[in-house]
């Protein structure tokens, strides 16, 4: 009977002990995950600006559409619209030429916005600044749009 109790106790001790092989496996998997996170593709500055400009233009179009359908939501004084908003979905955004640096925090670029039936050309102004919040330095970006001209895709 004593032998049976010793066998059960020793089995419990070995079963409940930390298994060093499992620790090594977890460390190895964490290392692999860290490598996978580092190997994700990094996008260029132009691609990042195109994504940001597309998002901001879509927000602007959505706001304009909302203001047209519900005048109560008008949040700014009436001014000329930057885009000829017939279409509400942006197909593509491209830069025409290189960025022109106005100052160390302001850049401008001519931007072509392609919709289903029209192509608008606008001037995009990108203002960046650094803000410190709770000891952490954050980069803020403000984008504004000005008009240049509009072409119909049938004119191309």
N, C-alpha and C positions, 0 to 999 in steps of 0.2 A: 504494500500500500504506500510506503514511503517513497519507493521508486516512482510510482505513478504520480504522486504529488510533485516530486522533483522534476519530472518530465514536463508536467503542465506548467509549473512555475518558470522553468527555463524556456519553454516555448513562448510564454507570455512576455518574458523579458526580451527575448530576441525579436519577437514580433512588434513590440512597442518601441524598440530602440530606433533612433534615427538611422535611416539607411543612407550611408554616404553616397552610394551610387545614384540615389534619387536626387540628392542635392546637386551633384555634378550635372545630372541631366537637366535640372531646372536652370542652372547657371548657363549651360550650353545653349538652351533654348532662348534664354534672355539675350545672350550675345547674338544669336542669329536674328532675333527680332530687332535688335538695335542696328545690326548691319542692314537689314531690309529697310528700315526707316531711313537710313542715311543714303541708300541707293536709289531713292525715288528721283525721278527726273526733275531738274531745276529749270524753270522757265526763264526766258530772257526778260530784260526790263521792258522791251517793246511789247512782248506778249502779255506781261502783267498789266501794262497800261491799257492795252486793247481790251482786256477782260474788264478792268475797272471802268473804262469809258463806256463800254457796252452796258454794263449794269447801271451806271448813272444815267445814260441816255434812256434806257428802258424805264427807269423810275420817273424821269422827266416826262416821257410820253404818257405813261400811266397817269401822272398827275394832271397833265393837260387834258387827257380824255375824261378824267373824272370831273374836272372843272367845267368842261363843255356840257357834260350830261347833267351835272348837279352844280349850278352856279353858287350855291350856298357854301361850297367847299373852296371857293376862291381864296388863296392864301397870299396873293401878292397883287400889286397893282398891275393893271392891264398893260402889256407891252407887246411888241411884235414877237411872234413866236420864232424860235430859233430854227425849227424844222417845219417843213410842210407836212403836217401830220394827217395824212390820208391813210397810211398803213400804220398799224400799231405794233408790228413785230419787226425787229431788226434782223436782217439776214446776215450782214457782215459789216465789220468796221475795219478800215484800212487807213494807214498814215500816208499822206502825200508829202514826200520830202522828209527831211530830218527835223529833229527838235531844234527850236531856236531858244537859246537861254537868254532870258530877259535879266534875271538876277540869279543869285545862288539858290533861291528857293522858288523861282517862277520859270516855267518853260511853256512855250506855245508850239503848236503843231497844227498844220492843216489836216483835217480828218475827213475821209469819205465815208458816208453812212449809206449802205445799200439796203433798200427795202424791196418789196416784191415788184413794185411798179416804178419807183423813183430812186434817184441817187442824189443825196444832199451832200454838199460840201460845207463844212463848218470849221471855225477856228476853235480849237480846244486849248484852254489855259489850265495848266496844272500847277497848283500852289502847294508846296510841302513845307511843313514845319515840325519841329520837335517839341514835345510837351512832356514834362516830368510829372507823373501822377504816382503818389505814394512811393517815391524813390525809384520808380521804374520809368525809363526813358521810352516814350512812344512816338512814332512818326505818324503825323496826320497828313492827309491829302485832300485838297478841295479842288473840284473840277468845275469850271464854268465854260459855257459855250456861247459863241458869237456866230452870226450868219456870214456866209459868203455868197452862195448861190444854189440853185436847184436845177437839175436836169431830169428829163423824163427818160426812161430806159428805151423808149421808142426813138429818141433822138440819137442814140449811139450808133 
